[in-house]
Amino acid sequence: MNQIKPAKRLLKIPPYLFADLDRQKREISASGEKIIDLSVGDPDLPPPVQLIERLKSALEDKMVHRYPSYSGKDEFKIAAAKWLSRRYHAEVDPANELLTLIGSKEGIAHLVLALVNPNDIVIIPSPSYPVYSHATHLAGGIPYYIPLLKENSYLPDFDSIPKDILKKAKLFFLNYPNNPTTSMATRVCFKRAVELANEYNFLICHDAAYIEIYSVSPPPLSILSIDEAKKVALEFHSFSKTYCICGWRIGFAAGNKEAVSLLASIKHNIDSGVFTAIQLALIYAMENLDAHIDGIRSIYASRKLTFSRELERMGFRVYPSNSTFYLWAKYPGTMKSVEFCKRLLEKTKVAATPGVGFGQEGEGFIRFSLTIPTEKLEEAAARMAKF
């Protein structure tokens, strides 16, 4: 029998670091023991009732079951542009500076495919969401990693990047509020990024998936609120966390019109667009559900305060932040993060994500996701305290 072999591009993706942890989870679950899983950022809160009702009513229209528009329903793009303007003082033309996505992860990966040639440089923070580097490898690009360090509030040190790297760079990834570190960008940070992009002619890809998850005012910044940013940046938005609808798969990209056009070209040849009924439901959400998001924010803020205090009592050093639903923590001792999480799972049946999975600068840290009820977080803390 002929052996089916993977394409060479797949071999460029780093080995999956968490295979043993996943195996451990399966074995523990199979034995009947209950795991408290703080490793996955999948909201436990239900979507707004009004949003579900709007989706139900949209399903009654027989036209929504036909092929959707490749680039998104015009009404959705207009609503998204108005939402960006109202919420983040960012102005885009919905006709040619905004594109509907099947979730921001899909859009980010396809943007790399649209722009990056073999051996092109892509500047990627470390630690960061793995799709940035994986998509770069699949496109044949070369990642150049820049460390995000606590002493810099997990913001890039732009001055440390060699000029020859900046000259060769095709893309520069930013992600604020940040996953996994939970830090927020300053206006100074975004302005410097925009200045460099204009000077060296690269595109900024800003992943703003967590922009609506924060607990104190002012809200996080959109890079598109910075002067001249629209010339050099494409910002990605997701509704997964905002409305607790990770399975619905809808988001949008906004900004540089050439980048929007190139991304649309890739998508036209690969997918068939977002289900129209979901677009109609999200139009309603953007226009009517700000108050519901306030409630979600307060729940995550309360959970963060509760679990942070418990971790600090155990000797963890939690990075203080008011954004995302994660905690980024340096754990006691010198054990490697994967081994620490294995031991934690073995001894307490609490699952967390090793920091090294987000890049070498994540070693020594772990990420906790607060997407379970407060009473389960308290139980997790009690188990961990014994460990």
ChimeraX attribute file (.defattr): number of C-alpha atoms within 10 A of each C-alpha:
attribute: neighborCount
match mode: 1-to-1
recipient: residues
	/A:1	3
	/A:2	4
	/A:3	5
	/A:4	6
	/A:5	6
	/A:6	8
	/A:7	9
	/A:8	10
	/A:9	11
	/A:10	11
	/A:11	11
	/A:12	14
	/A:13	14
	/A:14	11
	/A:15	8
	/A:16	8
	/A:17	12
	/A:18	15
	/A:19	10
	/A:20	13
	/A:21	21
	/A:22	13
	/A:23	11
	/A:24	17
	/A:25	22
	/A:26	12
	/A:27	12
	/A:28	16
	/A:29	13
	/A:30	10
	/A:31	9
	/A:32	8
	/A:33	11
	/A:34	13
	/A:35	17
	/A:36	18
	/A:37	22
	/A:38	22
	/A:39	19
	/A:40	15
	/A:41	19
	/A:42	18
	/A:43	20
	/A:44	12
	/A:45	15
	/A:46	11
	/A:47	18
	/A:48	16
	/A:49	10
	/A:50	15
	/A:51	21
	/A:52	15
	/A:53	12
	/A:54	18
	/A:55	19
	/A:56	14
	/A:57	13
	/A:58	19
	/A:59	17
	/A:60	11
	/A:61	10
	/A:62	8
	/A:63	12
	/A:64	16
	/A:65	13
	/A:66	9
	/A:67	12
	/A:68	17
	/A:69	15
	/A:70	19
	/A:71	24
	/A:72	21
	/A:73	18
	/A:74	15
	/A:75	13
	/A:76	24
	/A:77	25
	/A:78	17
	/A:79	18
	/A:80	26
	/A:81	22
	/A:82	20
	/A:83	17
	/A:84	20
	/A:85	15
	/A:86	11
	/A:87	14
	/A:88	17
	/A:89	16
	/A:90	22
	/A:91	18
	/A:92	21
	/A:93	14
	/A:94	19
	/A:95	13
	/A:96	17
	/A:97	21
	/A:98	29
	/A:99	27
	/A:100	28
	/A:101	27
	/A:102	20
	/A:103	23
	/A:104	24
	/A:105	21
	/A:106	15
	/A:107	23
	/A:108	24
	/A:109	19
	/A:110	20
	/A:111	25
	/A:112	25
	/A:113	19
	/A:114	19
	/A:115	17
	/A:116	22
	/A:117	15
	/A:118	12
	/A:119	14
	/A:120	18
	/A:121	23
	/A:122	27
	/A:123	26
	/A:124	25
	/A:125	25
	/A:126	23
	/A:127	25
	/A:128	27
	/A:129	20
	/A:130	14
	/A:131	14
	/A:132	23
	/A:133	28
	/A:134	19
	/A:135	20
	/A:136	28
	/A:137	23
	/A:138	20
	/A:139	22
	/A:140	20
	/A:141	22
	/A:142	19
	/A:143	22
	/A:144	16
	/A:145	18
	/A:146	18
	/A:147	20
	/A:148	20
	/A:149	16
	/A:150	11
	/A:151	7
	/A:152	10
	/A:153	14
	/A:154	19
	/A:155	24
	/A:156	21
	/A:157	13
	/A:158	13
	/A:159	8
	/A:160	9
	/A:161	14
	/A:162	9
	/A:163	11
	/A:164	9
	/A:165	14
	/A:166	21
	/A:167	15
	/A:168	16
	/A:169	22
	/A:170	22
	/A:171	26
	/A:172	22
	/A:173	19
	/A:174	24
	/A:175	25
	/A:176	26
	/A:177	26
	/A:178	24
	/A:179	25
	/A:180	28
	/A:181	32
	/A:182	24
	/A:183	23
	/A:184	24
	/A:185	20
	/A:186	13
	/A:187	15
	/A:188	10
	/A:189	15
	/A:190	24
	/A:191	17
	/A:192	14
	/A:193	22
	/A:194	25
	/A:195	15
	/A:196	18
	/A:197	23
	/A:198	17
	/A:199	11
	/A:200	17
	/A:201	17
	/A:202	22
	/A:203	25
	/A:204	28
	/A:205	24
	/A:206	23
	/A:207	27
	/A:208	23
	/A:209	25
	/A:210	23
	/A:211	23
	/A:212	23
	/A:213	23
	/A:214	24
	/A:215	21
	/A:216	13
	/A:217	7
	/A:218	7
	/A:219	16
	/A:220	23
	/A:221	21
	/A:222	25
	/A:223	32
	/A:224	27
	/A:225	18
	/A:226	16
	/A:227	13
	/A:228	14
	/A:229	25
	/A:230	22
	/A:231	19
	/A:232	24
	/A:233	27
	/A:234	26
	/A:235	25
	/A:236	26
	/A:237	27
	/A:238	25
	/A:239	22
	/A:240	21
	/A:241	22
	/A:242	21
	/A:243	21
	/A:244	18
	/A:245	20
	/A:246	17
	/A:247	9
	/A:248	15
	/A:249	18
	/A:250	24
	/A:251	24
	/A:252	23
	/A:253	29
	/A:254	29
	/A:255	28
	/A:256	22
	/A:257	21
	/A:258	14
	/A:259	24
	/A:260	21
	/A:261	17
	/A:262	16
	/A:263	24
	/A:264	22
	/A:265	16
	/A:266	16
	/A:267	21
	/A:268	14
	/A:269	9
	/A:270	11
	/A:271	11
	/A:272	15
	/A:273	19
	/A:274	23
	/A:275	20
	/A:276	22
	/A:277	21
	/A:278	21
	/A:279	25
	/A:280	20
	/A:281	21
	/A:282	23
	/A:283	20
	/A:284	16
	/A:285	21
	/A:286	16
	/A:287	12
	/A:288	12
	/A:289	15
	/A:290	12
	/A:291	8
	/A:292	16
	/A:293	17
	/A:294	14
	/A:295	11
	/A:296	22
	/A:297	20
	/A:298	15
	/A:299	17
	/A:300	25
	/A:301	21
	/A:302	14
	/A:303	20
	/A:304	25
	/A:305	13
	/A:306	15
	/A:307	20
	/A:308	21
	/A:309	13
	/A:310	18
	/A:311	19
	/A:312	13
	/A:313	12
	/A:314	16
	/A:315	14
	/A:316	19
	/A:317	16
	/A:318	20
	/A:319	16
	/A:320	15
	/A:321	20
	/A:322	23
	/A:323	28
	/A:324	30
	/A:325	27
	/A:326	25
	/A:327	26
	/A:328	25
	/A:329	23
	/A:330	20
	/A:331	20
	/A:332	13
	/A:333	10
	/A:334	8
	/A:335	13
	/A:336	15
	/A:337	22
	/A:338	23
	/A:339	13
	/A:340	21
	/A:341	22
	/A:342	22
	/A:343	17
	/A:344	17
	/A:345	21
	/A:346	16
	/A:347	13
	/A:348	19
	/A:349	22
	/A:350	24
	/A:351	26
	/A:352	23
	/A:353	25
	/A:354	26
	/A:355	27
	/A:356	21
	/A:357	22
	/A:358	23
	/A:359	20
	/A:360	14
	/A:361	19
	/A:362	24
	/A:363	18
	/A:364	20
	/A:365	24
	/A:366	27
	/A:367	28
	/A:368	23
	/A:369	23
	/A:370	28
	/A:371	22
	/A:372	18
	/A:373	13
	/A:374	17
	/A:375	10
	/A:376	15
	/A:377	23
	/A:378	15
	/A:379	13
	/A:380	21
	/A:381	22
	/A:382	13
	/A:383	16
	/A:384	18
	/A:385	14
	/A:386	9
	/A:387	11
